[in-house]
Amino acid sequence: MEIEEIKNLWKEQKTRDIEIKSTQYYTSLLDGLKKNEKKVKRNYIIMSIVMLFTIFFIDKVAVESMTDKTMLTWAGFWMIYLAIAAIIYVSWATVIKFDVKGLTESSLEFLKTAREKLRLRNRLRTIGIPVYTALLTIGITFVYIQVTAPMELIYKVITYTLFYLFIASITVFSYKREKKKYLNEVKPIEDKLDTLLNEH
């Protein structure tokens, strides 16, 4: 590609960016994004601290207190650790960064990146969380097999029933809350992003 062509493409990009910044949507969109990301980061910090404390608690209380752990029990512990580590990592990967060089210089590229992050976050809500819940449930079940081994059958049934009911209720409650939050807070931002990107 010739140097003049590159310069022309760069000028066209800058022109589109100026057009975007001059629209009435852009300021309110940017404010909405920043406000939403502030909440998201705060929630992720709390979630990360709680989950890291959970790993520490499991390691100090459950792992160290259980003697003669079976391979299935170890598999359960590692599935729990994997689920927690994965959900923390993927969650932070969806955070929109406003101060990355190259993104703030080009509003169009920034908007595209923000849209992708929001799509990734939506996939985390619809796919990632169910996978996390499944891994966590299977991991705890593997551990419970050893924990409940000395129990009579009726107490095993009660233990597993209460556990699965607890997981199911938490999952349903969380899903409904996250869906409501998505429709009220995130969907309007996504719609504004789509409008600007489709126009440019």
N, C-alpha and C positions, 0 to 999 in steps of 0.2 A: 504494500500500500504506500502511495506517495505521501510525502510530508504534508503537502497542501491538503490532501484528503483527510489526513489525521487532524489537522488544524480545523478543518470545516466541521468534522464530526464533533470535535471538542466544543466548538462554538455553538453547534446545534444543541449539544447536551446542556451547556450553560444557559442557553436561551430557554430551554424547557424547564430547567431548574428555577429560573427567575419567574417564569409564568406560574409555576406551582406555588412558589413562595408568595406571589402576589394575590393568590386566590383567597377568598374569605374562609375556605375550609382549612387552609394550612395551619393557621395560628391556633384555631380551636382543636384541630387534630393533634398538633404537637403537644398542646397543653393536656389533652385527654390521655395521650400516650404516656407522658411523664407522670401524670397523676396515677394512672393505672400501674405503671412499672414500679412506682414507689411502694404501692400496696403489695405488689407481687414480690418484690425484694424483701420486704418486711416479713411476709408470710414464709418465704423460702428460708430466711435466717432462722425463724422460730422452728420451722420444720426440721432443718438441718441439726440444730442444737438438740431438739427432742430425740431425733433418730440416732444421733451419735451417742447421746446419753443412754438410749435403749440398747445399743450395741455394748456399751460399757457395762450396763446393768446385767445383760444376759451373760456376758463373759465372766463377771465377778460372782454373780449369784447362781445362775443356772449351770454354766459349764463347769466351774470349779467345784460346785456342791455335788454334782452327779458323778458317781463312781461307776467304773466298768461301762463306759459309754460304748455303744455298739456302732458299727459303721453307718447304720441307718440314722442313729441319733446325730452323729457327726455330719452326715449329709443334710439333716434337718437344720442344724445350726448354720452351716455354710450357705444353704438356700436363703435363710433369713438374712444373713450378712449381705449376700449378693443382691437380694431384693432391695434392701435399704440403700446400699451403695449406688445401685443403678438408678433408683428413683431420685436420689440427691443429685447425681451427675446429670441426668437428663433434664431435670427441672431447671438447674442453673444454666444449661445450654440454651434454654428458651428466653433468657433475659435479653431485652433489647438494650444495646449500648448506644448512648447518645454522644459519647466523647471519643469515638474511634476515628482516627485519621483516615480520610478517604470517604467516610460515610457522611459526615456533617458537611463536607465540602460539596457534595452533590446530593441535593434533596431527593432527586428521583431515585438514586441508588439507595439512599437511606430508607425511603418508603418501601422499596422492593424488599430490602432486608427485614424491615419491621414486619411486613406482611408475611414473609416466610417464617419468622419467629412466632408469630401468632398462630400460623397454621400448625407449626410444630407443637405449640402448646395445646392446641385443640386435639391433636393426635395423642398427646400425652394424657389428656383428660379421657378420651374415648377408648384408647388402646393401652397406653402405658399403665394407667392406674389399675385396670382390670388384671393385667399381667402381673403387676406388683402384688395385688391382693391374692392372686392364685399362688404365686411363689411363696408368699408369706404363709398362706393357709397350709400348703403342702409341707413347708418346712416345719411349722409348729406341730402339724399332725405327726410327722416322723419323730419329733422329740417326745410327743405325748405317748407314742407307742411304748417307749421305755418307761416313762413316768407312770403311766396307768397300768403297767404290767402286773403289779401286785394286787390291784383292785379286783373286786368282784365284778361280774359282767354288768350288773345293774348300774353300778357307779361309773363304769366305763361309758356306758350308754348316756348317762346323765351328763358326764363331763364333756363328751364329744358333742352332744346335742346343744348344750349351753354355749360351747365355743363356736360352733358353726352358726347358731342363731345370732350370737354377738357380732361375728364377722359380717354376716349378711345384713344385719340392721345398720351397722356402721357404713357398709358399702353403699346401701340404698340411700341413706341419709346424706352421705358425702356426694354421691352422684347427683341427687336432686339439688343440693346446695350449689355445687359447681356449675350445673346446667343453668340454674337461675342467675348466677353471677355472670356466666358467659353471655346469656341473652340480654341482661340489663347493662353490663359494663363493657364487654369486649366486642360483641356483635356490632354495636353502633360505630366503634372505631374501625372495625374491619370494613364496614360499608363505606365509610369515608375514604379509607385507603383505596378500596376498589374503584370508587368514583374518580379519584385523582389519577390513579394509574391508568384507568381506561381512557381518560381524556388526553393523556400524554403518552 
